[in-house]
Amino acid sequence: MPLFEYRCETCSQEFEILVRGGEPPACPDCGDVHLQKLFSEPAVAQVGGMSQNLPMAPSCPPGPLPCSPTCCRLP
């Protein structure tokens, strides 16, 4: 079930909701179904409980994963 972000056109409430197939979403605040779907940023992939979007030291080689157990990626 995908999670989508919406803004209610009636009460302007912004919310996230799991959308099940064929079931139209409704505002949890006022119950209206006149909604504007908002742009959602995708979740960041996790590797071993750590984000791949870690800042890098200037000397760190390019690539998405740590280069060694003592990698120069900053915590």
N, C-alpha and C positions, 0 to 999 in steps of 0.2 A: 504494500500500500504506500503510495507516494505521499510525501508531506509537502503541502503547498502553502504559500503565504497569500493572504487576501486582504483587501480593504473593503469594508462595507460602504456602499454608496449612500445608504440611508443615515447611518450614525457615525461614519468615518472611523470606526474601530478597526485596527489592524490586528490580524491574528494568523496563526498557523493551524492547519487542520489536516488530518489524515483523510485522504479521499478514497473511498471504496468505489469500485467499478459501478457505473450507472447511478450512483447516489449523488444528487446535487448537494454541494456544500451550502451551509447556512451560517449566518453570523451568530456566534455564541452569545452576543450581547442582546441583540434585538430580534434575532430569528429570521431576518430578511434574507432572501436568496439573490438579491441584486448586488453582486460582488465584482470587484476589480481584482484580477489576478496580478500579483506583484512579482517582480523579478527577484529570484532567490539565488544567492551565491552558493555554489556547490560546497559540500563538506570537504575538508582537507583530509587526504588519505593519511592513515596512521601506520607506522612501522614499529613494531615492538613497543607500542605505547608512546612513541615520540612522533611529533609532526615532521614531515619531510621538508617543510618550509622553514627550517631553522636558519638564522643568519650565519654567514660564513666568515671566517677569518680571511684576510686578503691572500694568504698563502695557501688556502685550501684549494684542491683540484676541483674542477667542475664535475657535476653529477648530482643526482638526487639522493644518494645513499652515503652514509659514512664510509670513508675509504679504508679504515682500519679500526681496531678496538680503541686505539688512542687517537682517533680522528680529531682534526682541527676544527670541527664544527663547534660553534659556541652553544652552551646549554640554554 
